[in-house]
Amino acid sequence: MLTVRFNRLGLKHGDWVLDLGCGAGRHVHGLHMLDQVNAIGADLDEAALKQAREGLLSLGPARAESALVTRFDRADALQLPYETASFDVVICSEVLEHVGPYDDLLGEIRRVLKPAGRLVVSVPRAWPERLCWRLAPPPGGYAHEPGGHIRIFDPVDLKYSIINRGFSYQGRHFAHALHSPFWWLKCLFWSRRDEHRLIRLYHRLLVWDLMKRPWVTRALEALLNPIMGKSLVLYFGPARHR
């Protein structure tokens, strides 16, 4: 289940792409299958990195006769172990809502990107996220889980926080509309979210959709994404100089 649309990243053969806060590696796995770029996933969670590496092995043999790199590194997003201006593209998907000094993280992204580098950021869309917070309020609710979301982004504020770091805005889209009701249900039945029958049935629907990708759910999600897509995805290029 990819959030980022690779065809909007302007990827060229041999580009270096960093997926910052890669989790279980879904975007790196997708980039690996493109077989044209070097892809590095970085995360602090060793369990997620183990899952990402195992997922990479499941994709089949290493790229034959290829010098391209795919790997996963344990790294702190606020102190990345990469040289300045070393990446052509940075993906930062569903990360900023977890980070306290997120503007410092944007500065670190700017540092490791080449001057002409591109950035794509995704965060939870504000109104579906607010509903989650209200349905499962503190103490112990949705926003108070260990490692949970600590802020809801205003899209305009986020957009200009990134532009002010030396980027130009290139567009946006919304994603994962079918996941919004799933999270609303989990929040509504927060104390029973792991065993509630309705939640388990909806989860089965999402897994079926992910594995089979039937036209009916693909069309429904495309229709609903502008209205209730759970993720806001923003694309940026290098700053335009007059």
HELIX and SHEET records of a PDB file:
HELIX    1   1 PHE A    6  ARG A    8  5                                   3    
HELIX    2   2 ARG A   26  LEU A   34  1                                   9    
HELIX    3   3 GLU A   46  SER A   58  1                                  13    
HELIX    4   4 LEU A   96  HIS A   98  5                                   3    
HELIX    5   5 TYR A  102  VAL A  112  1                                  11    
HELIX    6   6 ALA A  126  LEU A  135  1                                  10    
HELIX    7   7 TYR A  142  HIS A  144  5                                   3    
HELIX    8   8 PRO A  155  ILE A  163  1                                   9    
HELIX    9   9 HIS A  179  LEU A  188  1                                  10    
HELIX   10  10 TRP A  190  ARG A  192  5                                   3    
HELIX   11  11 ARG A  197  LYS A  212  1                                  16    
HELIX   12  12 TRP A  215  MET A  228  1                                  14    
SHEET    1   A 7 THR A  70  ARG A  74  0                                        
SHEET    2   A 7 ASN A  38  ASP A  43  1                                        
SHEET    3   A 7 TRP A  16  LEU A  20  1                                        
SHEET    4   A 7 PHE A  87  SER A  93  1                                        
SHEET    5   A 7 LEU A 113  PRO A 124  1                                        
SHEET    6   A 7 SER A 231  PRO A 238 -1                                        
SHEET    7   A 7 PHE A 167  ALA A 175 -1                                        
END                                                                             
